[in-house]
Amino acid sequence: EGEQFNDKFAAAAMYMELHDDAAQMDIGDQQPENIFLNGLRIYQELEDEEKIEEYCLKFDELYPDHPKANDFLVLVALMYKDRGDEAAYEELAAHIYKKDPSINLLEQFAAEKLKEIKAVADSLFEAEEYDLMFTKIEEFKNTEAKYQAQGVVLPTETIYDVFDYYARYVEFKNHYATEMAEIEAAVLGKTPGQLIKVNNLTEWKKHLAEGKKRIPKLMEQCDAVRDRVIALIKQGNEYNLETVKRTHAIYLAALTYDYATDVTITQVKKYIDISDQLNNERMAANPVQQQQYKTALTGQGNQLAYGFKKKAAQMYTTLLTTFYDGKDYSDEYTDLAYNKLAEWGVRKSKIHEDYYTNASWNRNLVTISETELTTSDPSLWTPVELNTIEAVFDTAEVVIIPADQDIYLSSRFSAEIPPELITIEYTYDRPVQVFINDTPVEKEPTLQEEFVKVNDVLTPHYKITSTRGAVSGDNMITFKIARDTTAVDTTGTDTTLFAAHYTLQYDEEALEFFRTTEKKMFYSDFTWLTHKADSADELPNFDELAEATEEEVAVADSAVAEETIADPIVLAQADSMKAQAELLIDQAESLRIQADSLITESESTIIVQADTLSAPADSMMAVSDSSVIAEADSVKVTGIDSTMVAQAESMIAQADSIMVMASTMIAQADSMIAQAGSINTEETKVVEEPAVIEYEWVAADTAYFQYYKSQMFGMEESPAQEIWYPVIDTTTANTVFFKAEIEIPTEVLRASARYIGQHIVSIWINQELVVENKEMVVDEKLFKVQSNELVISQLLPGKNTIMVKVTGGEMYKGFIFDMDYIIRKGE
């Protein structure tokens, strides 16, 4: 007595005992539930979860309609949730929901449960574990039904839309596999004899070309295959059909036509060899005629076969233009299509260089600037550590990667020209960042269907392509592998494993061009010669001589000559007749060329009207370039044709007749000229021979341009010097000539130049006017002057002369010129 009672556990217990005995006691105005709440409040203050759970549930049991009863149930439910006791939580949430549907614990729990099931189904779909996915979908349906029975209805329509898509996707995927198998079997899976039946009784019109139309019907089968492929890909659009599956399907369609080409040639040849129609006794008795028939039918057969080949080329080209050209993408089927078209001469051939992880690769464990990878301290890079397990990607050795730190792996290669495509594939437990020199490859790597077995563990296989970053000369490919503490250790040594392979693709023609040519440069400097013109109208004298005007003629140096004055009317008539004769000669030459073409065409098994490849007489000719693919009518296929030969002979005869007519006209014109000279033999005129004036060529000196070179757009970095006549008059608009000679040892393949002249420029190359009165172009806002560009075709092996005329302004004047040209390398 007289001491404060501070034992809360005892107090709470006393309240509960008092509550339990309240019915046998006089507690006055107190309500039993309030006594209970006092005890429960103390347990809450004490944070005694076991007592809180016990008495909250008991309070609901004793006083279910009390305002605080449901609050206590929610409190206990949340305690179950925190402990991870889902069964107890769900059971209590259902009890609460039944008492008061406005308390949505059960609804929340149901939504979370269904969300979890859907997430697993989604993952199984991504992993292509479709049987397990459908099991999860069924579990989702059953779980939802259970909650619906308890009165919980959730908006799951969109989820079922996703599940419906999954089901249709799986159905389409199975359909795709079935269709592809049937597409491949339709034509490619059959022998030539099954596709075009031929035996000794076969006749050309009755069975092959017409009648039963065995060859046209093969075309119908191929067209049906193509249509099935197109329909299949259209269906795939709804399901994001993988690109490689699209390319595979189109490749099969192209290969079907391609195979049908060989089938047609094979079976036509068999018909020609064994058919009674071409090999009976009557035919054998006239071997010349027999051979003519066989040759003609071989030509017709090749023409029919070419129809298949042209469609094959169209499909191969469709594959490349849709998925390869400019798409920074390639796969097995784009490669096969490209190689086939390259074989036919439609596409340029490619050269590939392969590089694999091996002991020549280096690693760096120090963080470095990713914009200075190629110039980082060489001492930071050391040889990689290799694992001795079996190589992957054919010959790629496996690199050991420390799991506890960032690492850079690098491989170097030298390129004569920049590769047009770099394809990189690697195997690792996750994607890594790739750099080509100091440029990151921005594209995301694609995870390949086939995993790679590394140390008996299937490891993800990634592929990425790039057309940017590489340069001529030395290059470096770098893989940045960041530390990942969640990585699974497959070696038992706190390390992971990595292997890579990359391929450089070059255009064979471009590479050959680089190897056999040399780039040169020629530009204005103070070795150029110059002289000042007397007027802006003066023209260059390429012999370094100028005809004087009458006023400049010196009497002592003049000579008198007698010149017969011919009748100008007769001379004009003669010139007109000669011009007509030249047109006739051109016409005759054109007829001869056409005739030669017809003769060549008549002697060929097949001729394609484009850039063709030669082919054996008994095989299908090569497809020409893409214009053949685009315009079927532009391709003419034929066998030997005597009508064409006759037409050619007629054209030759016509050409000969025209040549005789032209020769006669020229002889008449010469006669008229001679007659014109004799008409006025009595009339003569004294003519003063022109005096010879030598130009005073001097070395060029510095110009007085209005603009600095940094303001000359396109020539800021040019090695060319701005030049002008040594004595600059800033008060008069002068015209000067420049002359430069360049010795070129071999054939010039192409050349281009840039120049600026203040203010008006004309240029002659080897005495041919290529630029006439070109004015300087100025951007007043940027205060820059635009360089002019010139494509040059006049350069020849040996000495070449560049002559330039520039009319400057009163104050400012100058000229600058540079030229790039490519020549064949010497033997």
C-alpha positions in Angstrom: 0.0 0.0 0.0 1.1 3.6 -0.7 3.4 2.4 -3.6 2.8 3.1 -7.4 1.7 0.0 -9.3 3.9 -0.2 -12.4 3.8 -3.8 -13.6 2.0 -3.4 -16.9 2.0 -7.1 -17.7 0.2 -7.9 -14.4 -2.1 -5.0 -14.9 -3.2 -6.2 -18.4 -3.7 -9.7 -17.0 -5.8 -8.3 -14.1 -8.0 -6.4 -16.6 -8.6 -9.6 -18.5 -9.4 -11.6 -15.4 -11.7 -8.8 -14.2 -13.4 -8.9 -17.6 -13.8 -12.6 -17.4 -15.3 -12.4 -13.9 -17.5 -9.3 -14.6 -20.6 -11.4 -14.9 -20.3 -12.5 -11.3 -19.2 -9.1 -10.0 -20.8 -5.8 -9.4 -18.8 -3.5 -11.7 -21.1 -0.6 -11.5 -21.4 1.5 -14.7 -18.4 -0.1 -16.4 -19.1 -2.2 -19.5 -17.2 -5.5 -19.8 -15.9 -4.6 -23.3 -14.3 -1.4 -21.9 -12.5 -3.5 -19.3 -11.3 -5.8 -22.1 -10.1 -2.8 -24.2 -8.1 -1.5 -21.2 -6.2 -4.7 -21.0 -5.7 -4.9 -24.8 -4.5 -1.3 -24.8 -1.8 -2.2 -22.3 -0.7 -5.2 -24.4 -0.4 -2.8 -27.4 1.7 -0.4 -25.5 3.9 -3.4 -24.5 4.0 -4.5 -28.2 3.3 -8.0 -27.2 2.3 -9.4 -30.6 1.2 -12.8 -29.2 -1.2 -11.2 -26.7 -2.4 -8.6 -29.2 -3.2 -11.3 -31.8 -5.0 -13.5 -29.1 -7.1 -10.7 -27.6 -7.9 -8.9 -30.9 -9.4 -12.1 -32.3 -11.1 -12.9 -28.9 -12.6 -9.3 -28.9 -14.1 -9.9 -32.4 -15.5 -13.3 -31.1 -17.1 -11.7 -28.0 -18.1 -8.4 -29.5 -18.4 -8.8 -33.3 -20.6 -5.7 -33.7 -18.4 -3.4 -31.7 -17.0 -0.5 -33.8 -13.4 -1.5 -33.0 -13.8 -5.2 -33.7 -13.0 -4.9 -37.4 -10.1 -2.6 -36.8 -8.6 -5.2 -34.5 -9.0 -7.9 -37.2 -7.3 -5.7 -39.8 -4.4 -5.2 -37.3 -4.0 -8.9 -36.9 -4.2 -9.5 -40.6 -1.4 -7.0 -41.2 0.6 -8.9 -38.6 0.1 -12.1 -40.5 1.2 -10.4 -43.7 4.4 -9.0 -42.1 5.2 -12.5 -40.9 4.7 -13.9 -44.4 1.8 -16.2 -43.3 -0.2 -15.9 -46.4 -2.7 -18.6 -45.5 -3.6 -17.0 -42.2 -3.7 -13.6 -43.8 -6.0 -14.8 -46.6 -8.3 -16.6 -44.2 -8.7 -13.6 -41.9 -9.1 -11.2 -44.9 -11.9 -13.4 -46.1 -13.6 -13.3 -42.7 -13.2 -9.5 -42.6 -14.6 -9.1 -46.2 -17.6 -11.2 -45.2 -18.3 -9.0 -42.2 -17.6 -5.7 -44.1 -17.1 -5.7 -47.9 -15.9 -2.2 -47.7 -12.7 -3.4 -46.1 -10.8 -4.6 -49.2 -7.9 -6.6 -47.7 -9.1 -9.8 -49.5 -9.5 -7.9 -52.8 -6.0 -6.5 -52.5 -4.7 -10.0 -51.6 -6.5 -11.5 -54.6 -5.2 -8.9 -56.9 -1.6 -9.5 -55.7 -2.0 -13.2 -56.0 -3.3 -13.1 -59.5 -0.6 -10.6 -60.4 2.1 -13.0 -59.2 0.6 -15.9 -61.2 0.5 -13.7 -64.3 4.1 -12.6 -63.9 5.2 -16.2 -63.8 3.1 -17.0 -66.9 4.7 -14.0 -68.7 8.2 -15.2 -67.8 7.3 -18.7 -69.1 6.1 -17.2 -72.3 9.3 -15.3 -72.8 11.3 -18.5 -72.0 9.1 -20.4 -74.5 8.1 -22.8 -71.8 4.6 -23.0 -73.2 3.3 -26.1 -71.4 4.2 -24.7 -68.0 2.8 -21.3 -69.1 -0.6 -22.9 -69.9 -0.5 -24.6 -66.5 0.0 -21.2 -64.9 -2.8 -19.7 -66.9 -5.1 -22.5 -65.7 -4.0 -21.7 -62.1 -4.9 -18.1 -62.7 -8.4 -19.0 -63.8 -9.0 -21.3 -60.8 -7.6 -18.8 -58.4 -9.8 -16.0 -59.8 -12.8 -18.4 -59.6 -12.1 -19.1 -55.9 -12.1 -15.3 -55.1 -15.2 -14.7 -57.2 -17.0 -17.4 -55.1 -16.1 -15.2 -52.1 -17.6 -12.2 -53.8 -14.4 -10.6 -55.0 -14.6 -9.6 -58.7 -11.6 -8.0 -60.2 -11.2 -6.4 -63.7 -9.1 -9.1 -65.4 -10.4 -8.6 -69.0 -7.1 -7.2 -70.3 -5.2 -10.0 -68.7 -7.3 -12.6 -70.5 -6.6 -10.6 -73.7 -2.9 -11.2 -73.1 -3.5 -14.9 -72.3 -5.5 -15.1 -75.5 -2.6 -13.6 -77.4 -0.2 -16.1 -75.8 -2.4 -18.9 -76.9 -2.8 -17.6 -80.5 1.0 -16.9 -80.6 1.8 -20.5 -79.6 -0.8 -21.7 -82.2 0.9 -19.5 -84.8 4.3 -20.7 -83.8 3.2 -24.3 -84.3 1.6 -23.3 -87.6 4.8 -21.6 -88.7 6.8 -24.7 -88.0 4.3 -26.8 -89.9 4.1 -24.4 -92.8 7.8 -24.1 -93.1 8.2 -27.9 -93.2 5.5 -28.1 -95.9 6.9 -25.2 -97.9 10.3 -26.8 -97.9 8.9 -30.2 -99.0 6.6 -28.8 -101.7 9.3 -28.3 -104.3 12.7 -28.5 -102.6 11.9 -31.9 -101.2 11.2 -33.5 -104.6 13.5 -34.9 -107.2 13.7 -33.4 -110.8 11.8 -36.4 -112.1 9.0 -35.9 -109.6 8.6 -32.3 -110.6 8.9 -32.6 -114.4 8.3 -36.1 -115.6 10.4 -37.0 -118.7 10.8 -40.4 -120.5 11.4 -41.5 -124.1 7.7 -40.9 -125.0 7.8 -37.2 -123.8 7.1 -34.6 -126.4 7.9 -30.9 -126.2 4.5 -29.3 -127.0 2.3 -32.2 -125.8 3.9 -32.6 -122.4 6.5 -30.0 -121.4 5.8 -26.5 -122.9 2.1 -26.9 -123.7 -0.5 -29.6 -123.4 0.1 -31.0 -120.0 2.3 -27.9 -119.3 4.7 -29.7 -117.0 7.2 -26.8 -116.9 4.5 -24.0 -116.5 2.9 -26.1 -113.8 6.2 -26.2 -111.9 6.1 -22.4 -112.1 2.7 -22.5 -110.6 4.0 -24.7 -107.7 6.8 -22.2 -107.1 4.4 -19.3 -107.1 2.2 -21.1 -104.7 5.2 -21.5 -102.3 5.9 -17.8 -102.6 2.3 -16.9 -101.8 2.4 -19.2 -98.8 5.5 -17.5 -97.6 4.0 -14.0 -98.0 0.8 -15.1 -96.2 2.9 -16.7 -93.4 4.9 -13.5 -92.9 1.7 -11.4 -92.9 0.3 -13.6 -90.2 3.5 -13.2 -88.3 3.2 -9.4 -88.2 0.6 -9.8 -85.5 2.9 -11.9 -83.3 6.2 -9.9 -83.8 7.7 -12.8 -85.8 11.4 -12.8 -85.3 13.4 -11.3 -88.2 15.5 -14.4 -88.7 12.3 -16.4 -89.2 11.1 -13.9 -91.8 14.4 -14.1 -93.7 14.3 -17.9 -93.5 10.9 -18.0 -95.1 11.7 -15.6 -97.9 15.0 -17.4 -98.5 13.1 -20.7 -98.9 10.8 -19.0 -101.5 13.8 -17.8 -103.4 15.6 -21.1 -103.1 12.5 -22.8 -104.5 12.6 -20.8 -107.7 16.4 -21.3 -107.8 16.0 -25.1 -107.5 13.3 -25.1 -110.2 15.8 -23.4 -112.5 18.2 -26.4 -112.2 15.3 -28.8 -112.4 14.1 -27.3 -115.7 17.6 -27.4 -117.3 18.2 -30.9 -116.1 14.9 -32.3 -117.4 15.0 -30.4 -120.7 18.5 -31.9 -121.3 17.1 -35.4 -120.4 14.3 -34.9 -122.8 16.7 -33.9 -125.6 18.9 -36.9 -124.8 16.3 -39.7 -124.6 13.1 -38.6 -126.2 11.9 -40.5 -129.3 10.7 -37.2 -130.7 14.3 -36.0 -131.2 16.2 -39.4 -131.4 14.1 -41.6 -133.7 15.5 -43.2 -136.9 14.2 -40.4 -139.1 15.9 -37.8 -137.0 19.1 -39.8 -136.8 19.2 -40.1 -140.6 19.4 -36.3 -140.8 21.9 -35.3 -138.1 22.2 -31.7 -139.2 18.5 -31.1 -138.8 18.4 -33.1 -135.6 21.1 -30.9 -134.1 19.2 -27.8 -135.2 16.1 -29.0 -133.4 18.0 -29.9 -130.3 19.8 -26.5 -130.2 16.5 -24.7 -130.8 14.7 -26.6 -128.0 17.7 -26.2 -125.7 17.3 -22.5 -126.2 13.6 -22.6 -125.5 14.3 -24.7 -122.4 16.8 -22.2 -121.1 14.4 -19.4 -121.7 11.8 -21.2 -119.6 14.5 -21.9 -116.9 15.5 -18.3 -116.9 11.9 -17.4 -115.9 12.5 -19.3 -112.7 15.9 -17.8 -112.2 14.6 -14.3 -112.6 12.0 -14.8 -109.9 14.6 -16.4 -107.7 16.7 -13.2 -108.1 13.7 -11.1 -107.3 13.1 -13.0 -104.1 16.8 -12.9 -103.0 16.8 -9.2 -103.7 13.6 -8.6 -101.8 15.2 -10.4 -98.8 18.2 -8.1 -99.0 16.4 -4.8 -99.6 13.9 -5.5 -96.8 16.3 -6.8 -94.1 19.9 -6.1 -95.1 20.5 -3.0 -97.2 21.1 -0.1 -94.9 19.5 -2.0 -92.0 22.7 -2.8 -90.1 21.4 -6.4 -89.9 22.6 -9.7 -91.2 22.0 -13.4 -90.5 22.5 -16.8 -92.1 19.8 -16.2 -94.8 20.8 -12.7 -95.8 24.4 -14.0 -96.2 23.2 -16.9 -98.4 21.1 -14.6 -100.5 23.9 -12.1 -100.9 26.4 -14.8 -101.9 24.0 -16.2 -104.5 23.4 -12.8 -106.1 27.1 -12.1 -106.0 27.7 -15.5 -107.8 25.3 -14.3 -110.5 26.9 -10.9 -110.7 24.0 -9.0 -109.4 25.7 -8.0 -106.1 29.3 -7.2 -105.4 31.3 -10.0 -103.7 32.2 -9.6 -100.1 35.4 -10.6 -98.2 35.3 -11.5 -94.5 38.0 -11.6 -91.9 37.4 -13.4 -88.6 38.9 -12.7 -85.2 38.5 -14.8 -82.0 39.4 -14.4 -78.4 42.9 -15.8 -77.9 46.2 -14.9 -76.2 46.7 -11.8 -78.4 43.8 -10.1 -76.6 44.5 -7.8 -73.7 42.6 -6.8 -70.5 42.6 -3.8 -68.3 41.3 -3.7 -64.7 41.7 0.0 -64.2 38.8 2.4 -64.9 39.7 4.6 -68.0 37.9 7.2 -70.0 35.7 5.5 -72.6 36.4 8.3 -75.0 40.1 7.6 -74.9 40.2 3.8 -75.0 42.5 3.7 -78.0 44.9 6.2 -76.5 45.0 4.9 -72.9 48.2 4.1 -71.2 49.6 0.9 -72.9 51.0 -0.3 -69.5 47.5 -0.7 -68.2 46.8 -3.5 -70.7 48.1 -7.0 -70.0 47.4 -10.3 -71.8 44.1 -12.0 -70.9 44.0 -15.1 -68.7 42.6 -18.0 -70.7 40.8 -21.1 -69.5 42.0 -24.4 -70.9 38.5 -25.7 -71.6 37.3 -26.5 -75.1 37.1 -23.5 -77.6 33.7 -22.1 -78.7 32.7 -20.3 -81.9 34.9 -22.7 -83.8 38.2 -21.4 -82.5 37.5 -18.8 -79.8 39.4 -19.4 -76.6 37.6 -18.8 -73.3 38.7 -15.8 -71.2 38.5 -15.8 -67.4 36.7 -12.8 -66.0 37.2 -11.7 -62.3 33.7 -11.5 -60.8 34.5 -8.8 -58.3 35.7 -5.9 -60.5 35.1 -4.1 -63.7 37.3 -5.2 -66.7 38.0 -4.1 -70.2 38.9 -6.6 -72.9 40.4 -5.4 -76.2 41.3 -6.8 -79.6 43.2 -4.9 -82.3 43.0 -5.2 -86.1 44.3 -3.3 -89.1 42.1 -2.4 -92.0 43.2 -1.2 -95.4 39.8 0.4 -95.8 37.0 0.8 -93.2 35.0 -2.4 -93.1 31.4 -1.9 -94.3 30.0 -4.1 -91.5 31.3 -5.5 -88.3 29.4 -8.4 -86.8 30.2 -9.2 -83.1 29.0 -12.2 -81.2 30.0 -13.2 -77.7 28.9 -15.6 -74.9 28.5 -14.3 -71.4 25.9 -14.5 -68.6 24.6 -11.0 -69.5 25.0 -8.3 -72.2 28.1 -6.2 -72.1 29.0 -2.8 -73.6 31.0 -2.8 -76.9 33.2 -0.1 -78.3 34.7 0.2 -81.8 37.7 2.4 -81.2 36.3 5.1 -79.0 32.7 4.9 -80.3 30.1 2.9 -78.3 27.9 0.5 -80.3 24.5 2.1 -79.6 22.4 -0.9 -80.7 21.2 -3.4 -78.1 22.6 -6.9 -78.6 20.2 -9.5 -79.6 19.9 -12.7 -77.6 20.3 -15.7 -80.0 18.1 -18.7 -79.8 21.0 -21.1 -79.5 22.9 -20.9 -76.2 26.6 -21.7 -76.2 28.0 -24.5 -74.0 30.9 -23.1 -72.0 32.5 -25.5 -69.5 29.4 -27.7 -69.7 27.1 -24.7 -68.8 24.7 -23.3 -71.4 25.5 -19.6 -71.6 23.6 -16.8 -73.3 24.8 -16.0 -76.9 24.6 -12.4 -78.0 25.0 -10.8 -81.4 25.4 -7.2 -82.4 26.3 -5.4 -85.7 27.7 -2.0 -86.6 28.6 0.0 -89.6 30.3 2.8 -87.8 33.4 3.5 -85.8 36.1 1.6 -87.8 38.7 3.5 -89.8 41.5 2.8 -92.3 44.6 1.7 -90.4 44.7 0.5 -86.7 41.5 -0.2 -84.9 40.5 -1.6 -81.5 37.3 -3.4 -80.3 36.7 -3.2 -76.6 34.3 -5.1 -74.4 33.5 -3.4 -71.1 32.3 -6.0 -68.5 31.0 -4.4 -65.4 31.1 -6.1 -62.1 27.9 -8.0 -61.2 27.6 -9.3 -57.6 24.6 -11.3 -58.6 26.5 -13.3 -61.3 26.5 -17.1 -60.9 30.0 -18.5 -60.4 30.2 -21.3 -62.9 33.9 -22.1 -62.3 34.0 -22.4 -58.5 36.8 -19.8 -58.4 34.9 -16.6 -58.0 35.2 -15.9 -61.8 33.0 -16.0 -64.8 33.8 -17.0 -68.4 33.7 -15.0 -71.7 34.4 -15.8 -75.3 33.9 -13.6 -78.5 34.2 -13.7 -82.2 33.9 -10.8 -84.6 33.8 -10.6 -88.4 34.9 -7.7 -90.6 33.0 -7.5 -93.9 34.6 -5.7 -96.9 33.3 -5.0 -100.4 35.7 -7.0 -102.5 35.6 -4.6 -105.4 36.2 -1.6 -103.1 39.1 -3.4 -101.5 40.6 -4.4 -104.8 40.2 -0.8 -106.0 42.1 0.4 -102.9 44.9 -2.1 -103.5 45.4 -1.3 -107.1 45.0 2.5 -107.0 46.7 5.4 -105.4 45.3 8.7 -104.3 47.2 11.9 -105.2 46.7 15.6 -104.6 47.7 18.6 -106.6 47.1 22.2 -105.4 47.9 25.8 -106.0 51.2 27.1 -104.6 54.0 29.5 -105.5 55.4 27.2 -108.2 52.4 28.0 -110.4 53.1 30.6 -113.1 51.1 33.7 -113.7 50.9 36.7 -116.1 48.7 39.7 -116.2 46.2 39.9 -119.0 45.7 43.1 -121.0 42.0 42.9 -120.6 39.2 40.8 -119.0 38.3 39.5 -122.5 41.6 38.0 -123.3 41.7 34.2 -123.9 44.6 31.9 -123.1 47.2 31.1 -125.7 48.1 27.5 -125.0 51.3 27.7 -127.2 52.4 30.6 -125.1 52.0 32.8 -128.2 49.4 35.5 -128.9 48.3 36.9 -132.2 48.8 40.6 -132.3 46.2 43.1 -133.3 46.6 45.0 -136.5 47.8 48.0 -134.5 50.6 45.9 -132.9 51.9 44.5 -136.2 55.5 45.6 -136.8 56.2 46.4 -140.4 59.7 45.0 -140.2 58.4 41.6 -138.9 55.3 41.4 -141.2 55.2 39.3 -144.3 53.1 39.6 -147.3 51.2 36.6 -148.6 48.9 36.1 -151.4 45.7 34.4 -150.3 43.2 33.3 -152.8 39.7 34.5 -151.9 37.3 31.6 -152.4 33.5 32.0 -153.1 32.0 32.0 -149.6 28.6 30.6 -150.8 30.2 27.6 -152.5 32.3 27.0 -149.4 29.2 27.0 -147.2 27.5 24.5 -149.5 30.6 22.3 -149.4 30.8 22.4 -145.6 27.1 21.5 -145.3 27.6 18.5 -147.6 30.5 17.3 -145.5 28.4 17.6 -142.4 25.7 15.5 -144.0 28.3 12.9 -145.0 29.6 12.7 -141.4 26.0 12.0 -140.2 25.6 9.3 -142.8 28.9 7.7 -141.6 27.7 7.8 -138.0 24.4 6.1 -139.1 26.3 3.4 -141.0 28.5 2.7 -137.9 25.4 2.4 -135.7 23.9 -0.1 -138.2 27.1 -2.2 -138.1 27.1 -2.2 -134.3 23.5 -3.3 -134.2 24.2 -6.0 -136.7 27.2 -7.3 -134.8 25.0 -7.4 -131.7 22.4 -9.4 -133.5 25.0 -11.9 -134.7 26.4 -12.3 -131.3 23.0 -12.7 -129.8 22.0 -15.4 -132.4 25.2 -17.4 -131.5 24.6 -17.3 -127.8 22.7 -19.9 -125.8 21.2 -17.1 -123.7 21.9 -13.4 -123.7 20.9 -10.9 -121.0 20.5 -7.3 -121.9 22.6 -5.9 -119.1 26.0 -6.7 -117.4 26.1 -10.5 -117.7 28.2 -13.4 -116.6 29.4 -15.9 -119.1 27.9 -19.4 -118.7 28.4 -22.8 -120.3 26.2 -23.5 -123.2 24.3 -26.3 -121.3 23.7 -24.3 -118.2 21.5 -21.4 -117.2 23.2 -18.0 -117.8 24.0 -15.7 -115.0 21.5 -13.1 -113.9 22.5 -9.5 -114.6 22.2 -6.6 -112.3 19.2 -5.4 -110.4 17.6 -3.7 -113.4 17.0 -7.2 -114.8 15.2 -8.1 -111.6 13.1 -5.0 -111.6 12.0 -5.1 -115.2 11.3 -8.5 -116.6 10.6 -7.1 -120.1 14.1 -5.7 -120.3 15.6 -9.2 -120.4 15.6 -10.9 -123.7 16.3 -14.7 -123.8 16.8 -16.5 -127.0 18.4 -19.4 -128.7 20.1 -19.5 -132.2 17.8 -17.7 -134.6 18.5 -17.7 -138.4 16.0 -14.9 -138.8 18.2 -12.7 -136.6 21.2 -13.6 -138.7 19.4 -12.6 -141.9 18.3 -9.3 -140.3 21.9 -8.6 -139.3 23.2 -9.3 -142.8 20.6 -6.9 -144.2 21.7 -4.2 -141.8 25.3 -4.7 -142.8 24.4 -4.3 -146.5 22.5 -1.2 -145.7 25.4 0.2 -143.8 27.8 -0.5 -146.7 25.4 1.4 -149.1 25.3 4.4 -146.8 29.1 4.5 -146.5 29.3 4.6 -150.4 26.9 7.5 -150.4 28.8 9.3 -147.8 32.1 8.9 -149.6 30.5 10.2 -152.8 29.3 13.3 -150.9 32.7 14.0 -149.4 34.3 13.7 -152.9 31.8 16.2 -154.3 32.4 18.6 -151.4 36.2 18.5 -152.0 35.6 19.2 -155.7 33.4 22.2 -154.8 36.0 23.6 -152.5 38.7 23.3 -155.3 36.3 24.9 -157.8 35.5 27.7 -155.4 39.2 28.6 -155.1 39.6 28.8 -158.9 36.6 31.1 -159.4 38.5 34.3 -158.4 42.1 33.4 -159.2 42.6 36.9 -160.4 41.7 38.5 -157.1 44.3 38.4 -154.4 44.7 40.2 -151.1 47.8 41.2 -149.2 47.6 39.7 -145.7 49.9 40.7 -142.9 51.2 37.7 -140.9 50.5 38.0 -137.2 53.3 39.0 -135.0 54.4 36.7 -132.2 54.2 38.0 -128.7 55.6 35.9 -125.8 53.8 35.9 -122.5 56.0 37.0 -119.5 55.2 34.1 -117.1 56.4 34.7 -113.6 56.0 32.7 -110.3 52.8 33.4 -108.4 52.8 35.1 -105.1 50.5 35.7 -102.1 46.9 36.7 -102.9 44.9 39.5 -101.4 41.7 37.6 -100.6 38.9 39.3 -98.8 38.5 36.1 -96.7 40.9 34.0 -94.5 41.2 30.3 -95.3 39.2 29.6 -92.2 36.3 31.3 -93.9 36.6 29.3 -97.1 33.9 26.6 -96.6 35.2 23.3 -97.8 38.8 24.3 -98.0 39.6 25.3 -94.4 42.1 22.3 -94.1 43.4 22.4 -97.6 47.1 22.5 -98.1 46.6 24.8 -101.1 48.0 28.3 -101.0 46.1 31.5 -102.1 47.9 32.9 -105.1 47.9 36.0 -107.3 50.2 38.0 -109.6 53.2 39.2 -107.6 52.4 42.9 -108.0 49.0 43.5 -106.5 47.1 46.7 -107.6 44.4 47.4 -105.1 42.9 50.2 -107.2 42.1 48.4 -110.4 40.1 45.2 -111.3 42.9 43.1 -112.8 42.6 39.9 -114.9 45.5 37.4 -114.5 46.2 33.9 -115.9 47.7 31.0 -113.9 49.4 28.0 -115.4 50.5 24.7 -113.8 51.7 21.5 -115.3 51.2 18.1 -113.7 52.9 14.8 -114.8 50.7 11.8 -114.3 52.4 8.4 -114.7 49.4 6.1 -115.3 45.7 6.1 -116.0 43.5 8.5 -114.0 40.4 6.7 -112.7 38.7 9.8 -111.2 39.5 13.3 -110.2 37.8 16.2 -108.5 38.7 19.7 -107.6 37.7 22.5 -105.3 38.5 26.2 -106.0 37.7 29.7 -105.1 38.4 32.8 -107.1 37.7 36.4 -106.3 35.7 37.3 -108.3 35.3 35.4 -111.6 37.0 32.2 -112.7 37.4 30.2 -115.9 39.4 27.0 -116.0 40.9 25.0 -118.9 42.3 21.5 -118.5 44.4 20.3 -121.4 43.0 23.1 -123.4 39.4 22.1 -122.7 37.2 24.7 -121.1 35.7 23.2 -118.0 34.7 26.2 -115.9 33.5 29.4 -117.6 33.0 32.8 -115.8 32.1 31.2 -112.4 31.5 33.9 -109.8 32.4 33.6 -106.2 29.5 32.6 -103.9 29.4 34.4 -100.5 27.2 33.7 -97.4 26.8 37.3 -96.1 25.2 36.1 -92.8 28.0 33.7 -91.9 30.6 35.8 -93.7 32.0 32.8 -95.4 32.7 32.0 -99.1 31.6 28.7 -100.6 34.2 26.6 -102.5 33.2 25.4 -106.0 33.5 21.7 -106.8 34.5 20.3 -110.2 34.5 16.7 -111.5 37.4 16.3 -113.9 37.6 13.8 -116.8 40.3 15.5 -118.9 43.4 14.2 -117.2 45.6 11.8 -119.2 48.8 9.8 -118.6 51.8 12.1 -119.2 51.9 15.9 -119.0 48.7 17.8 -118.2 48.2 21.5 -118.3 45.9 23.5 -116.0 45.2 27.1 -117.2 43.1 29.4 -115.1 41.8 32.9 -115.8 40.7 35.0 -112.8 39.3 38.5 -112.9 39.7 40.1 -109.5 38.0 43.0 -107.8 39.4 46.4 -107.4 40.5 45.9 -103.8 40.5 42.1 -103.3 41.7 39.4 -105.6 43.0 35.9 -105.3 42.7 32.2 -106.3 43.0 28.9 -104.5 42.7 25.4 -106.0 43.2 21.8 -104.9 42.6 18.6 -106.8 42.3 14.9 -105.6 42.9 12.3 -108.3 43.1 8.5 -108.2 45.5 6.6 -110.5 46.3 3.0 -111.2 49.3 1.8 -109.2 52.4 1.0 -111.3 53.2 -2.6 -112.0 
